[in-house]
């Protein structure tokens, strides 16, 4: 059984696949990770059940009868009630154009069958963390007196959380949130005490620490997952921030876990 993680525990996932064997594998994997599961067998059920239950994330096959995953994703993205739910496509599709189509219509990620359990959980964890982070920011902003700059920052963070591995330039990000580059930079400094680049770097490294501690993904895979151009650049940024390389950080965590499991229980008599 894979260890549970707080990002997954009690998360409500909608799993959609017309192949019963695949559904059973995914349900077993996700339940062991602490998730609550709802099931659909085609795109039409995916849309209707998403409306009914508002899941935290949808894991959906592409090629299904009646309504395929792409058609369902278009409906979900167009509906204000479901547009914020992240959709990860899980499919045997290996065609690059099809994968790009899925991302362009609103999917946040792709996992190709046959899948590795650790990869599925890692990708779900990353997107749940982004969703939770976005909700946290929205809650903080709604609880305070909203200023125009804080709204700009909130909107910018929403875009960055959805494109962490391929973020827009600061100029493009400013355009996406309806302002200019100078004002966006000032809004980040005034509200967060950081530049846009510093926020993005810190968020990437925060997720990297989580992935290093809770998955077996390689350093190169984690670097790619969070948007570094190479494992070497990732290692340099990680070392500058935490004073050690990613591999050393992971090894220290493993040694600490081994030590804690070997320590004898204290005699309280």
VEXPA-142761 format. One record per residue: y, z, x of N, C-alpha, C, O, CB in turn; residue in one letter. Coordinates in steps of 0.02 Angstrom, whole numbers, plus 50000, padded with zeros to 5 digits. Glycine has a CB too. Layout:
BEGIN
YZXYZXYZXYZXYZXA...
//
This chain:
BEGIN
499415000050042500005000050000500625000050044500675003850092500005006149952X501114995650027501724995350066502175001150048502175003449990502094988650053X502565003750096502995009450082503535007750032503775002050030503315012050146X503725012749991504255011649943504935012049977505015015150030504215016749886X505425008849947506095008749974506585010149918506485007749862506255002050009X507105013849932507565015849879507895009949846508065010249787508095020549906X507995004449882508294998549851507834995449799508064992249752508464993249904X507184996549806506694993649760506474998649706506304996649650506094991249798X506485005049721506235010049675506625009849610507245010549608506275017049706X506255008949555506535008649487506955002449473507255001949419506955014749475X506984997749520507324991449505506914987749452506294987649455507404987049570X507254984749404506914981149350506914973749366507444970549365507254982649281X506324970949379506264963949398505914960049342505434962349312505874963249463X506164954049330505844949349284505474944149326505794940449363506364945949235X504814943949320504394939249359504154933749312503854935149260503794942949392X504294927449331504144921849287503714916749324503934913949374504804918549261X503114915649299502644910849329502114909149277501884913449241502314913749395X501924902749273501414900849224500704901649252500224900549215501524893649203X500644903549315499974904549345499804911949345500134915949379499944901549418X499284913749307499104920749298498934924149363499114929949374498524921249250X498584920649408498394923649471499004925549513499024930849543497944918849511X499494921049515500104922449552500484928349521500734932649557500554916249554X500504928549455500834934149421500504940749439500854945649453500824933149346X499844940949439499494947149453499634949449524499714955449536498744946249443X499654944749572499804946549642500504949649647500604954749680499744940449687X500984946349616501674948649620501764955249584502114959649609502134943449591X501454956049526501524962249489501244968049529501554973449533501164961749421X500654967049560500364972349601500804974149660500904980049675499684970349625X501064969049694501494970149752502124973949733502314978749767501684963449784X502454971849680503094974849662503014981749631503434986149642503454970349612X502484982849594502364989549567502214994549623502445000249620501784989449517X501844992349673501724996649731502364998449767502415003749798501234993349779X502854993949763503504995249795503964999549752504515001249773503844988649812X503745001249691504135005649648504545002149595504945005349562504585009649689X504454995549587504854991849538504564992449468503964993549459504894984449559X505004991749419504794990749350504774983249337505224979549358505284994349299X504254980949301504134973749296504124971549223503824974749180503464971949329X504464965949209504384962249147504144955249166504264952949222505054961949105X503814951849120503474945549136503674940049088503794941149029502714946549135X503724933949115503814927949074503364922449101503144922649159504544925649074X503214917549058502734912349077503054905349081502724900549100502164912149028X503684904749064504044898449072504794899849071505014905449061503844893349015X505184894549082505904895449088506234897849024506714901749027506214889049108X505984895648967506264897848903506184905348894506654908848874505944894048845X505584907948910505474915148906505914918848957506154924348943504734916748918X506004915849015506424919049066507124920149040507404925649047506444914749131X507414915049009508094915648983508134920748926508584924948926508344908848958X507674920248878507684924748820507584932048842507914936548816507154922748769X507134933248888506994940048909507554942848954507694948848953506324940348946X507874938448991508444940649031509004942948984509344947948999508704935049077X509114939448929509604941548880509434948348849509864952448836509664936248825X508774949348838508564955348803508564961548847508734966948824507874954248775X508364960748911508254966648953508744967449011508774972749041507564966448981X509134962249027509614962449083509284965049147509474970449171510214966849065X508804961449175508464963849235508934963949295509454960749294507864959449251X508744967749346509144967949407509074961549447509534959649484508944973949450X508494958249442508374952149480507814948349446507384951249414508184953849555X507834941649453507314937349424506964933749481507284930549523507614932349373X506304934249483505884930649531505524925249491505114926849449505374935449569X505674918849504505464913549458505184907449493505474904849541506044911549414X504624905149467504324898849490504774893049466505164893849419503594898049463X504714887249498505104881449479504724877149429504984875549376505294877349540X504114875249446503744870349406503314873749354502764876249368503314865849451X503584873849293503244877049237503304872649175503764868649170503534884049223X502824873149128502854869149067503414871449021503704876849030502194869349029X503574867448971504064868948919504774868948946505184864948923503904875648888X504924873248993505574873249027505474875549098505204880949110506094877748989X505694871449147505584873349217506104878449240506574880149204505604867149261X506004880849302506434886049328507154883849338507614887849328506164888549393X507254877549357507934875149367508324875049302508904877149300507924868149399X508014872749248508344872549183508524879549160509064880749134507894869049130X508054884249171508194891249153508764894049193509184897749166507564895449162X508784892449258509324895049301510004892349279510494895949282509184893149374X510024886149257510664883349233510904887149171511494888549164510584875849217X510434888749126510614892649067510864899649086511364901949060510024893149019X510514902749131510694909549153511384909549186511794913949173510164912349202X511514904549229512144904249265512734902749218513294904749231512114898949320X512594899149163513134897249117513294902549066513814902249033512954890849082X512864907549060512954912749009513284918849040513014921649088512264914748976X513864921049016514194926949045513764933249044513864937749085514834928349007X513284933548998512854939448993512334939749048512054945049061512524939648926X512184934049079511644933849129511844930849196511444930549242511064930049101X512464928449201512664924649261512654928949324512604926149379513354921749251X512704935549318512714939849377512014941849401511954944949454513114946149363X511494939949364510814941849384510574937149439510544931149428510324941649323X510404939649498510164935249552509474932349535509034935749510510134938949619X509394925949551508754922349539508474920049606508804916349643508854916349491X507874922349622507514919949681506964915249658506544917249617507224925949723X506964909149684506434904449666505824905549711505884906149772506694897149672X505244905649680504614906649715504174900749696503954900249639504274913549697X504034896249744503704890049727503364886849787503494888649844504204885249698X502914882149772502594878349826503034872649849502854869149897501914875649802X503594871649816504034866049833504254866449906504534871449928504644865949787X504124861049943504324860850013504864855850027505094855150084503734859350056X505094852349975505594847149984506284850149992506504854249951505584842349924X506634848150045507294851050060507784849750003508164854249985507564848150125X507784843749976508264842149923508154846549862508634848749829508214834749903X507524847949847507384852249789507614859449802507884862649757506634852249773X507524861849864507754868549880508514868949875508784873849849507524870549951X508854863849900509584863849897509824863549824510314866749806509864857949937X509474859549783509654859149712509614866049680510044868049641509194854149675X509074869749696508984876349667509544881149686509764885149645508334879249689X509774880749748510324885049771510984882949739511404887249723510374884849847X511084876449731511714874149704511804875849631512364876649607511764866649714X511254876349593511324877849522511364885249508511434887349450510744874849483X511314889449560511404896549549510884901149578510974907249578511434897749478X510324898449605509834902649638510114905649701510514902449736509194898649653X509904911849717510174915149776509714914449836509924915749893510304922349762X509084912549825508614912349881507994908449860507894906849801508424919449903X507574906949910506964903149901506404906349942506514907950000507064895649921X505824907349912505234909449949504684904349934504534903049875505014916749929X504384901549985503884896249977503184899249974503004903350017503934891150033X502784897249925502084899249921501674895249971501844889449986501814898149849X501134898149998500904905049990501374909750027501584908350083500184905950016X501534915349995502054919750020501754925650059501174927550048502484922349964X502164928450103501984934650137502294940450099502884940250081502224934550212X501904945650086502154951250046502784954250076503264955650039501614956550040X502794955250141503364958350174503994954150166504544956750158503224959650248X503914947550168504494943150161504774943450090505374943750080504314935850180X504324943250040504544943649971504944950049959505484949849930503944943349922X504674955749982505004962149972505674962350010506174965049984504554967949995X505684959550070506304959750110506854955750076507424957950073506174956950180X506684949850050507184945750018507434948949953508034948849939506904938650004X506974951749915507184955249854507634961149872508144962249839506564957649814X507444964849923507824970749944508544968749964509024972149946507474974250003X508604963350002509264961150024509714959649964510294961749962509204954950068X509444956049915509854954049858509994959849811510534960149781509534948449821X509524964449804509654970449764510194974649797510614977549763509004974449754X510164975049864510674978949900511364975849890511854979449881510504979249975X511394969249891512044965949879512294967249809512884968649799511984958449891X511844966749759512044968049690512294975149682512804976349650511464966649643X511914979949710512114986949705512774988349740513184992249715511574991449733X512874985049797513494985849833514084983049793514624986049791513454982449900X513964977349762514494974349720514654978849661515244979749645514274967349695X514144981649629514264986149573514654992349595515094994849560513604988249540X514474994849656514815000749681515564999349691515985003349674514505003049748X515704993449719516404991549730516764990949663517334993249656516454984949770X516434987849614516744986949549516884993649515517404994549483516304982549504X516414998349522516505004849492517095008549524517495011649490515865009049498X517145008049591517685011349625518365008449605518845012049594517595010749701X518375001749599519004998549582519215000149511519795001549498518954991049592X518724999949464518885001249394519105008449382519455009849334518294999649350X518895013049426519075020049418519755021649446520005027249436518555024449451X520065017049479520725018349509521255013949476521095009649434520705017049586X521875014949495522405010649471522355003949507522435003549567523115013849482X522214998749468522104992149497522764989249522523264989149486521774987449447X522754986949583523314983149608523084976049620522484974849622523604986249674X523534971449627523344964549636522934963649700522474959649702523954960049638X523114967449753522744966749816522034969449810521574966449839523114970449871X521934974849773521254977449766520824972649726520224972149738521264984349734X521114969249678520744964249640520544958449685519984955849680521164961649580X520994956449729520834951049776520254953049821519804949149833521464949349818X520274959249846519744961549890519074961749852518564959549879519904968549918X519084964249791518474964549752518184957649741517574956649749518614967849684X518604952849724518364945949713518094942949778517584939449777518924941649686X518434944349833518204941649898517524944649918517094941049943518724943149952X517444951149907516804954349924516244951449881515684950649905516854961949915X516394949949818515894946949775515654940249804515054938949806516174945849704X516124936149827515924929749857515534930849922515024927549933516544925549872X515754935449964515414936650027514714939450017514254937550054515824941450070X514624943749967513964946749955513464941449933512864942149944514004952249903X513694936149901513254930749879513124925549933512674921549926513554927349818X513524925649986513464920550039513454923850108513754921250155514044915450034X513114929450113513144933350175512884929350235513144929950290512754939750168X512374925150224512084921450280512444914750292512294911250341511344920250267X512914913050249513294906950259513974907650226514134904150178512914900750230X514394912250252515024913850218515534908250227515504904450275515304920350245X516004907850181516554903050188517034905350243517034911150262516924901950122X517444900750267517974902750313518484907150275518484907250214518334896350344X518894910650313519404914850280519864910650238520064912650183519814918850333X520034904850263520464900250224520134898250159520454898250106520644894050266X519494896450162519134894450102519034900350055519104899649994518444891450121X518884906150082518804912150042519444913850004519424915649945518584918150086X520004913250039520644914450006520754909749947520984911749894521224913750056X520574903449958520644898549904520194900349845520394899549787520464891449930X519584902649859519104904449806519354910249763519174910649704518434906149836X519754914649792519994920449753520724919549732521044924349709519924926849794X520974913549740521634911949713522224914649752522734916349722521674914449646X522164915049818522724917449858522754913349923522414908249929522654925049874X523154915649970523194912250034522894916650089522774922650079523924910350051X522764913750146522424917250201522804923450224522494928550237522314912450259X523464922850228523864928550252523814934450204523734940150225524604926450260X523864933150139523844938650091523134941550087523064947650080524054936150021X522624937450092521934940050091521824944750151521534950050142521434934250093X522044942750209521964946950269522334953550261522074958750279522214943250331X522934953250233523324959350223522984963950171522984970050179524034957650200X522704960850119522364964850067521764968550095521644974350078522134960250009X521374965250139520804968650170521034974350215520734979750214520384963650210X521554973250254521794978550298522064984450258521934990250276522354975850345X522434983050204522734988450164522214992350125522284998450117523254985550117X521704988950099521214992250055520604994850091520314999950071520994987450002X520394991450145519784993450180519904995650251519464998450283519294987750179X520504994350277520644996050346520274991550395520204993250454520445003250359X520054985850372519684981150414519904974050397520154972650343518924981950404X519804969550445519904962450432519304959750393518784963050387520004958550497X519384953750368518814950550333518224949850380517654951150361519024943550306X518354947850441517814947050490517464953750504516854954050508518084944050556X517864959050512517574965650526517144968050467516614970950477518124970750541X517384966950406516984968850348516324964950347515794967950337517374967450282X516354958450358515754954350357515264956450412514664956850399515944946950366X515514957750472515094960050527514754966750510514154967550521515494960650592X515144971350484514874977950468514344977550414513834980950417515434982750447X514464973450364513984972650309513334969550335512784971650316514284968350252X513404964550377512804961450406512394966450447511784966650442512994955350450X512734970350488512384975150531512094980850490511564983550508512864977850585X512414982650435512134987850392511474985450361510984989150359512634989750336X511464979250338510844976550310510324975550364509734976450352510984969850273X510544973650424510084972850480509714979350495509114979350506510444970350543X510084984950496509764991450508509234992950455508704995550470510294997050509X509394991250393508914992450339508284988150348507724990650339509244990850271X508374981850367507804977450376507394979350437506774978950435508044970250383X507724981550490507364983750550506934989950536506394990750564507844985150607X507184994250493506835000550481506295000050428505835004050426507325005850461X506354994950384505894994950327505474988650320505094988050273506284995750265X505544983850367505134977750364504854976250433505064979150484505544971750337X504384971550434504104969250498504374962350517504094959050560503344968950493X504924960250485505224953850502505424953650575505644958750603505834952450457X505354947950606505544947250676506304947750684506674946850636505294940550705X506514949150745507234949550759507574942950741508124942850712507364951250834X507254937350759507544930750744507604929650669508094926850645507114925250775X507094931750631507114930950558507664935050527508014932750481506434932750527X507754941150551508284945450525508974942450542509424942450500508224952650553X509044939950603509674936750623509844930950577510414930250555509634934350696X509344926850561509454921250516509604923650445510034920850411508844916650516X509254928850424509334931450356510044933750343510304932850288508854937250344X510364936850392511024939650381511584935250408512174937150405511064946450414X511414929350434511924924450448512164923750520512684920750532512484925850408X511794926650569511984925650639511714918850662511174916650642511714931450684X512084915650706511894908950728511284909050773510944904050780512474905750764X511154914750805510564915350848510364922650855510764927150841510704912250918X509744923650876509514930550888509914933850944510024939850943508764930550906X510124929850994510514932551050511194935151026511404940551046510614927251104X511524931350982512174933650956512094939850913512504944450915512504928050914X511554940050875511404945950834511294952050879511564957450865510784944750790X510894951250932510754956750977511384959351010511474965351018510244954551030X511834954751029512464956751061512894960851013513154966151032512854950651086X512974958350952513374961950902513074968750885513434973650877513454957750839X512414968950880512074975150863512154980250919512284986150905511324973850851X512094978050981512164982551038512874985151044512974990951061511954978951103X513374980951031514064983151034514214988450981514614992950992514534977151025X513884987850923514014992450868513614998850875513885004350864513854989050802X512964998450894512535004250894512315006650963511965011650970511935002850853X512525002951015512365005151083511655003751105511445006351157512495012451088X511294999651068510614997751087510444991051054510764989051006510105003251067X509924987851080509714981451052509324982750987509094988250975509284977551103X509254977550945508854978350884508134980550898507864984650861508844971850845X507834977750950507134979550966507084986850988506604990350970506854974951021X507564989251026507564996251047507675000850986507355006050981508114997551099X508124998850942508245002750881507605003350840507435008850817508804999450838X507254997850831506634997950792506105002250827505745005950794506364990850782X506055001650893505555005550930505705012950926505245017050919505535003251003X506335014850929506515021950924506335024650855506115030350849507265022950938X506445020650804506255022850737505505023850731505275028750701506485017750685X505115019350762504385019950760504155026250797503725029850773504055013750790X504455027450855504265033350893504445039750854504065044550855504615033450961X505015039650821505225045450783504745046650725504575052450709505935044550756X504525041250692504055041950637503385044650661503085048950629503955035250601X503155042150720502515044450747502555051850765502085055650753502325040350808X503125053750794503205060750814503195065350753502885070750755503865061750852X503535063250700503575067450640502895068150607502745073450578504075064650591X502475062950611501815063350579501325067450620500835070050593501535056450569X501465068250685501005072050729501185079350733500775083450755501005069050798X501795081250712501995088150718501585092550671501515091050612502745088950702X501295098150697500895102550654501325106150604501915107550617500505107550695X501035107650547501405111450496501545118550521501135121450556501005111750430X502135121150503502315127950525501905133150487501785132450427503065129150515X501705138350522501335143750492501825148650462502195152150498500865147250543X501845148950395502335153150360502045160050342502395164050309502585149650298X501425161350361501125167850345501435173450387501245179250380500365167650356X
//
